[in-house]
Amino acid sequence: MALHLATTLTTVPLLRLRPLIAVLMLSLLTACAGTRPAASATPASAAVLAPASAPASAPVRFLLTFDDGPASATSANPTVRILETLARNQQQPGIKAVFFTQTRAANGGGTPRGRALIRREQAEGHLVALHSATPRHANHRFMPPAELAASMETGVGDLLAETGVPPTLVRPPFWAYTADTLEIYHAYGLQMLLTDLSANDGKIYGVNWSWHKRSNMLKHLAETRLRWAAGELPEVDGATPVVVTFHDVNSYTSRHLAEYLDILVDVARELDVPLAAQPFYDNREQLERAALARTVADGQARQQLPGFWNWLWH
């Protein structure tokens, strides 16, 4: 999720600066992130080994999601490269993903190129969902209810016009939501999907790379493994959907997506997390069922978010 700090700081009251300052801290931490731990270091995997009495859970299937797109670049377009990698890669050709789109983004979904890519995502069997329908990456938590409702109506209409079907999923920018925003989503037929793992690849000005791809995924999957081993995650079509978030406007992500796919499979093996025969979703209907099973129904209940974001909003 793009971090437009300069714009946001000028529009949000001072009393709300705590979370924004924290977002700035995240930017700095991302830039200074360490490298992958030495092969001999195993505290993450050792910490989450389930006791022998843990309930049997269905094997994991990674549910890939992409935020902030589509990109509008005419050359080396990150969204295009991601679509190509999902279709052709060594792990599992033909992967289907959820694309949380910004339908009115001035440099993306609001352009002819962006709208064409939304249609392409739908045509290639992916699930097109809503992220925002504002010119900028607006925080839904800080939007007046009437303004948020109007943007939801706009976004649903935009995606219906481009794909021929109304969206069923929404993801709030910055993961920021309240019980009131969730109620507005539901009023427009949208269910909110958060995430279990995050690549922490939000497009930050001057920082759009990662030096700790594997260690980050290992940490987040280790935390999710606890919930999986306890039987807290739902089973859908014989598998446990584990949601993973990337950003398809990030050129670094687009160039390294095949490596990210390898990392996900590798860290699952290190943590002794059994994977489904097809570790990624390759059918839009199954993908949608799995995603809907992981959506948030209660806006008052605290939801687990990966790492920094859990601290920021809770």
C-alpha positions in Angstrom: 0.0 0.0 0.0 1.6 3.2 -1.2 2.6 5.5 1.6 1.9 9.1 0.4 3.2 10.7 3.5 3.7 14.2 2.3 0.0 14.5 1.2 -1.4 12.8 4.3 0.5 14.8 6.8 -1.0 18.0 5.5 -4.6 16.7 5.6 -4.8 14.8 8.9 -5.3 16.6 12.3 -2.3 16.6 14.7 -4.0 14.3 17.1 -3.7 11.6 14.4 0.0 12.0 13.8 1.0 9.0 16.0 0.1 6.4 13.4 1.6 8.6 10.6 4.8 9.0 12.5 4.9 5.2 12.9 4.4 4.8 9.1 7.5 7.1 8.7 9.4 4.8 11.0 8.4 1.9 8.9 9.8 3.6 5.9 13.2 4.0 7.6 13.1 0.4 8.9 12.5 -0.9 5.4 15.4 1.0 4.1 17.7 -0.3 6.8 16.5 -3.9 6.9 19.0 -6.5 7.5 20.0 -9.4 5.3 18.8 -13.0 5.4 19.9 -14.8 8.6 22.7 -17.3 8.6 21.7 -20.8 7.7 22.5 -22.0 11.2 20.1 -19.6 12.8 16.7 -21.4 13.5 14.9 -19.5 16.3 11.9 -18.7 14.1 11.3 -22.3 13.1 12.1 -23.7 16.5 9.7 -21.3 18.3 6.6 -22.5 16.4 6.9 -26.2 16.4 3.5 -27.4 17.5 3.1 -29.8 20.4 2.4 -33.4 19.6 -1.2 -33.0 20.7 -1.9 -30.1 18.3 -5.0 -30.7 16.2 -4.6 -31.9 12.6 -5.0 -29.0 10.2 -5.5 -29.0 6.5 -2.4 -28.4 4.4 -1.7 -24.8 3.5 -2.4 -23.1 0.2 -0.9 -19.6 -0.4 -3.5 -17.1 -1.5 -1.6 -14.3 -3.3 -2.9 -10.8 -3.3 -1.6 -7.6 -4.9 -2.4 -4.0 -3.8 -2.3 -0.5 -5.3 -2.4 -1.4 -9.0 -2.7 -1.5 -11.8 0.4 0.3 -12.9 0.1 2.6 -15.8 3.7 2.6 -17.2 3.9 2.1 -20.9 7.2 0.2 -20.7 8.5 -2.3 -18.1 5.0 -2.2 -16.5 5.2 -3.9 -13.1 1.6 -5.2 -13.3 2.2 -6.7 -16.7 5.4 -8.5 -15.5 3.6 -9.9 -12.5 0.8 -11.2 -14.7 3.3 -12.9 -16.9 5.2 -14.4 -14.0 2.0 -15.8 -12.4 1.2 -17.4 -15.8 4.7 -18.8 -16.3 7.0 -19.8 -13.4 8.8 -22.8 -12.2 6.8 -23.3 -9.0 3.3 -23.6 -10.5 2.4 -22.1 -13.9 -1.1 -20.6 -14.1 -1.3 -19.1 -10.6 -4.4 -16.9 -9.9 -4.3 -14.0 -7.5 -6.5 -11.3 -6.1 -5.8 -7.8 -7.4 -7.0 -5.0 -5.1 -7.2 -2.2 -7.5 -7.3 1.6 -7.2 -9.9 2.4 -9.9 -9.4 6.1 -9.9 -5.7 6.5 -9.2 -4.3 9.3 -11.3 -1.3 7.3 -12.2 -2.9 3.9 -12.5 -6.5 2.6 -12.5 -7.8 6.0 -13.6 -5.9 5.9 -16.9 -6.8 4.1 -20.1 -3.7 1.8 -19.6 -4.8 1.0 -16.0 -8.3 0.2 -17.0 -7.1 -2.1 -19.8 -5.0 -4.0 -17.3 -8.0 -4.4 -15.0 -9.8 -6.0 -17.9 -6.8 -8.2 -18.6 -6.6 -9.4 -15.0 -10.3 -10.4 -15.3 -9.8 -12.1 -18.7 -6.8 -14.1 -17.4 -8.8 -15.6 -14.6 -7.7 -13.5 -11.6 -10.1 -12.1 -9.0 -10.4 -8.3 -9.3 -11.2 -6.5 -6.1 -11.4 -3.0 -4.7 -8.7 -1.1 -2.8 -9.8 2.5 -3.3 -11.7 4.7 -5.7 -10.0 8.0 -4.9 -7.3 9.9 -6.9 -4.8 9.3 -4.1 -4.2 6.5 -1.7 -6.8 7.8 0.9 -7.0 6.3 4.4 -10.6 5.1 4.8 -10.3 5.4 8.6 -10.0 9.2 8.3 -12.6 9.7 5.5 -16.1 11.1 6.5 -18.7 8.4 6.2 -20.5 10.0 3.3 -17.3 10.4 1.4 -16.2 6.8 2.0 -19.7 5.5 0.9 -19.5 7.6 -2.3 -16.1 6.2 -3.1 -17.3 2.6 -2.5 -20.2 3.2 -4.9 -17.8 4.7 -7.4 -15.3 1.8 -7.1 -18.0 -0.9 -7.4 -19.4 0.8 -10.5 -15.9 1.1 -12.0 -15.1 -2.6 -11.6 -18.5 -3.7 -12.8 -18.0 -1.6 -15.9 -14.6 -3.1 -16.6 -15.1 -6.7 -15.6 -18.8 -7.3 -16.0 -19.2 -8.5 -12.4 -19.4 -6.6 -9.1 -16.5 -7.0 -6.8 -16.9 -9.1 -3.6 -13.7 -8.1 -1.8 -12.2 -4.9 -0.5 -9.0 -4.2 1.3 -8.5 -0.8 3.1 -5.4 1.2 2.3 -2.9 1.0 5.2 -5.0 -1.8 6.6 -6.8 1.0 8.4 -10.5 0.3 9.2 -13.1 0.7 12.0 -16.4 -1.0 12.7 -18.0 1.9 10.8 -15.9 1.5 7.7 -16.6 -2.2 7.7 -20.4 -1.5 7.9 -20.0 0.8 4.8 -18.2 -1.9 2.9 -20.9 -4.4 3.7 -23.6 -2.0 2.5 -22.0 -2.1 -0.9 -21.7 -5.9 -1.0 -18.0 -5.9 -0.1 -16.2 -8.2 2.4 -12.9 -7.1 3.9 -9.8 -9.3 3.4 -6.7 -8.5 5.5 -3.5 -10.7 5.3 -1.4 -13.2 7.2 2.0 -12.5 5.4 3.2 -9.3 4.0 6.2 -8.7 1.7 6.5 -5.2 3.2 7.0 -4.0 -0.3 4.7 -1.0 -0.3 6.0 1.6 -2.7 7.8 4.1 -0.4 9.4 7.1 -2.0 13.0 6.3 -2.5 12.7 2.8 -1.1 11.1 0.0 -3.1 13.5 -2.9 -2.6 13.9 -5.5 0.1 17.1 -7.0 1.5 15.3 -9.4 3.8 12.7 -11.1 1.6 13.2 -14.6 3.1 13.7 -13.7 6.7 10.5 -11.5 6.6 8.4 -14.3 5.1 9.8 -16.8 7.5 8.9 -14.6 10.5 5.3 -14.0 9.3 4.7 -17.6 8.4 6.1 -18.7 11.8 3.5 -16.5 13.5 0.7 -17.8 11.2 1.8 -21.3 11.9 0.8 -21.0 15.5 -2.8 -20.2 14.5 -2.8 -22.9 11.8 -1.5 -25.6 14.2 -4.2 -24.5 16.8 -6.9 -25.1 14.1 -7.9 -21.4 14.2 -7.8 -20.9 10.4 -10.7 -22.2 8.2 -10.5 -25.1 5.9 -11.7 -24.5 2.3 -11.8 -27.1 -0.4 -9.5 -29.3 1.6 -6.8 -26.7 2.2 -6.0 -23.8 4.7 -5.8 -20.5 2.8 -2.9 -18.4 4.0 -3.1 -14.8 2.6 0.1 -13.2 1.3 0.3 -9.6 0.2 2.4 -7.9 -2.4 2.1 -4.6 -4.4 1.9 -4.8 -8.2 3.0 -1.2 -8.6 6.5 -2.1 -7.2 9.0 -2.7 -10.0 11.3 -4.6 -7.5 8.5 -7.0 -6.6 7.7 -7.5 -10.3 11.3 -8.4 -11.1 11.6 -10.8 -8.1 8.1 -12.4 -7.9 9.4 -15.8 -9.1 12.0 -15.7 -6.2 9.2 -14.8 -3.8 7.2 -17.9 -4.9 10.3 -20.0 -4.2 10.8 -18.4 -0.8 7.2 -19.1 0.2 7.5 -22.8 -0.6 11.0 -23.0 1.0 10.0 -21.4 4.4 6.9 -23.6 4.6 9.2 -26.6 4.4 11.6 -25.1 7.0 8.7 -24.6 9.4 7.3 -28.0 8.7 4.1 -26.6 7.3 2.5 -29.1 4.9 1.5 -27.6 1.6 -1.3 -28.6 -0.7 -0.4 -30.5 -3.9 -0.9 -27.2 -5.7 0.6 -24.7 -3.1 -1.0 -21.7 -4.9 -4.5 -21.2 -6.2 -5.1 -21.8 -9.9 -8.8 -21.4 -10.2 -10.8 -18.2 -9.7 -13.8 -19.8 -8.1 -11.7 -21.7 -5.6 -9.7 -18.5 -5.0 -12.8 -16.5 -4.2 -14.2 -19.1 -1.9 -11.0 -19.2 0.0 -10.7 -15.4 0.2 -14.3 -15.0 1.4 -13.7 -17.6 4.1 -10.8 -15.4 5.5 -12.7 -12.1 5.5 -13.5 -10.1 8.6 -17.1 -10.2 9.9 -16.8 -8.3 13.1 -15.4 -4.8 13.1 -15.1 -4.7 16.9 -12.9 -7.9 17.1 -9.2 -7.4 17.0 -7.7 -8.9 13.9 -4.1 -10.1 13.7 -1.9 -8.2 11.2 1.7 -9.0 10.3 4.4 -7.3 12.3 4.5 -3.5 12.4 0.9 -3.0 11.2 -0.5 -5.0 14.2 1.1 -2.5 16.5 0.1 0.5 14.5 -3.6 0.0 14.5 -4.0 -2.0 17.7 
